Amino acid sequence: MRERTIIHLNIADFSVAVERLKDNSLQDRPLIIAPQAARATVYDMSEEAYRDGVRKGMSLINARRRCRKAHVLLPRPEQYEKAIQCCIRRVLPFSPRVERAEGQGHLYLDVTGSHRLFGPPPDIGWRIRKTLRKDLGLDPIWSIGPNKLIAKVASRLVKPCGEYIVAQGEERAFLAPLPLALLPTLQPRQYNRLREVGLARIGQAAALSRQELRVLCGRRADILYNSLHGIDQTPVQAPANNKRRFFFRHHLAQDSNSEQIIRPAVLSLARQAGYGLRRQKLSCRKITIQLLYSDGMSCERQSACKIPVFLDQDLEQAAITALFRCWRRRVRIRSISLCCRDIFPQVHQLSLFHDVNKNNRKNNALNKTIDKIHELFGREKLCRGRMQ
């Protein structure tokens, strides 16, 4: 089997780094990025806030108590998306295989064979870091490993700054002394089961057989077994094959189960998704709605369209369908999330019937006009009557 060389780039606290590029006065100040709502949770935080105990997903009220000097900013996902796309364009010359990983500011590069053009992998890592610092002002952590799993774990060891190199054949020795919590594929339920039997290190869990792992972890035992031994054959996907998703969340000012509050919130999320899709000339086939209830339980359902859609009217209909598929409890709702899946390039499909084509053209023109108004004056300046 051909030896691979994978570089993992991690721009620590990515959204904070982008905000500091926009405003130099925010340098070295504890920052919390979160929406302004009574039930808001932390979107991201700076290293200073992290040292004070602030974590992603923590309630904003609790985060303010832990870090009283923190400056709170509203999240700007559009700006963060532009920044990561700029990063991808800068690293593509070093390898045609660049994958955007889960989470903000994470990229994988397969540089197998790139040494013929750019030298050994450590030199490529240094050159990429120098390029991003010079062109964008962003300073990434980078790590090198024989697969994506090892490179990911290595970058976690040097956060918030630094680099780490793991050579081929050193996977098990590298992982053995590390805490189980550093393993990306380990789910919370599996972690708790392993901790219950006294296993705290990756090397201790790696000593278990597949059958013993099945008893503790069930169906995911084979995946976990490979991860514990540093085995990961998943390829680095080229940008054209990356699975792109659009994710939006709305936190209710007060927990509620009123349709007069929930329905407009879902419609607003659908329109945000439509605006993002149209700006990138994309469409989607599936809309997923997730409801988080006051008691901590959540429910997720999806609605699939026959053809990829990008107009607000179509997205709204799919979102409302998914909403009523998962809204089955009488418990009040705390937050609503909408996710677009199965992303495709935008296609304008004609109909055999003139009236249908006329309506499609009319809706398309209306959405374009509203998008232009939002770009010029902001989304809050114009909304449809059904949202009221």
C-alpha positions, 0 to 999 in steps of 0.5 A: 500500500502506498504511503500517504502524507496528510497535513492538517491545518487548524486556524485556532478560534477561527471566527475570533481570528477573523474578527481580530483581522477586521478590528485590531483593537480586539487583539489580546482581549478576551472575546466571546462570539454569541448571538444576543438572545436570552437563551444564546449559547457560545458560538466561539471564544478566544484563548483568553476566554477559554482559559477562564472556563468558557466553552462552545455551546455554553450558555452566554449567561454562564460564559459572562459569569466565568469571564467578566472582562470578555467582549461579546460580538455577534457571529458573522457566518458570511465573513467566516465563510469568505475567509475559509474560502480565501484559505482554500484558494491559497493552499490549493497550489500545494495540492489538488486534494484539499478537504474542508473538515468539520468545524471552523478553520480546519483543512486537510491536504494530501501532499503525497508526491508533492515533495517533487515540487515543494520539497519534503512535507515539513517544508510544505507545512512551513510554506503554507503557514508563511503564505497564510500569514503573509496574505491573510494575516492568519496563523495556522497550527499544522501537523503531519501524519500518515492519515487524517486521524493521526494528523487531527490528533497531532494538531490537538496536542499543539493548540493554540500554536505550533506544529507536530510531525508523526512519521509512518509506522509511529501511529500506535506509539504516538497514540498510546500515552494520550487521553481517550478524549483526544480521539476524534471518532470516540463518541461521548457514550463510548467514552463513558463506557470505557471510563467506567471500566477504568480505561483512561488512555488510548493505549489501554483501550487498544489492548482490547480485542474487537470482541471485547470492544463490541461488548462495551461499545456495540456496533461501532466497535470495528471503527473504534478498534481501527481508530485506537490503532491509528488506522484510517483509510478515508481519502482526502476529498477534492473540493468538488467532492466535498459535502457542503452543508448550510447550517442555521440556528435560531435561539428563542428569546423565551422557551415557547411551543406557540405556532405563532412564534415557532413557524415564523422562526422556521420561515426566517431560517429557510430564507437565510438558507435560500439567500446563502444558496443563491449567493453561491449559485447552489441548490439543495434537495434535503432540509433538516430541522432540529428542535431543542426542547427545554428539558434538554431532549432534541428531535431531528427530521428532514424533508426531501424535494424531488429536484434541488431547490434554491428559491425561498418558497420551495425551501419554506415549504420543505422546512415547514414539512420537516418542522411538523414531522419532528414537532410531536411533543408539548414541551416548550422549544428552546432553539431551532436549527435548519440544515441544508443537505445534498448540495448541488450546482444551481439548475433552472429546470423548465416545465412543459406548462407555460403557467408553471414557467411563468410562476418560476420566473416571477419567483426567481426575479422576486428573490433576486430583487430581495437579495439585492436589497438585503445586500445593500441595506441589511436583512432587517430592512425588508421582510415578507408579511407572513413573518409577522 
